[in-house]
Each structure stands twice: as structure tokens, then as C-alpha cells.
Amino acid sequence: MKIQAKDCANGGVFQMEPVRADGAATVFTHVLGDGVFYFDNPNFRAREGDVVPFKDTTVTVAARINFANDSSGAFVGTPPG
């Protein structure tokens, strides 16, 4: 298992990469803590399907699911996938 964690408390990166000798898939099950919830991000849903410029190319906007809590407005994330 390769784990990268860099300044997570300040919005940094957390990444896990399984490396299996047998080549089989690894299944991760994410369980949200108490008071944390998923929500459909309306900012992305409203632009779903739009083609927008990004760096030196374009991207098509997809719907986005985020997670947050009621305790901190700064606590918002996007699940892997």
C-alpha cells in the first residue's frame, strides 16, 4: 500500500494506492463519521454537460458529489472515484 499524505489539515493531499502482487482488485469502503453527510453540488449540477476552457484544453463539466459537516463551513471534500 502506497500512502501519500501532505498537509491534509490545510487542504493538502491524501492518496492511497494499493499494489498487489496477485493483480487482484482492492475494494475500499469509506464510512463517513458522525455528523458528516454527502450532498449533490448544485454549482456543478447547473453546469453539467457544459464544455469549459481549462489550462490549454477544454473539459466537460460532470455532476459532483461532495461531503461536508454542520460544524465547519471550511470542511468540504470530494470522495474518490
ABEGO torsion letter per residue (X at the ends): XBBBBBGAAAGBBBBBBBBBAAGBBBBBBBBBBBGBBBBBBAAAAAABGBBBBBEABBBBBBBBBBBBBAABAABBBBBBX
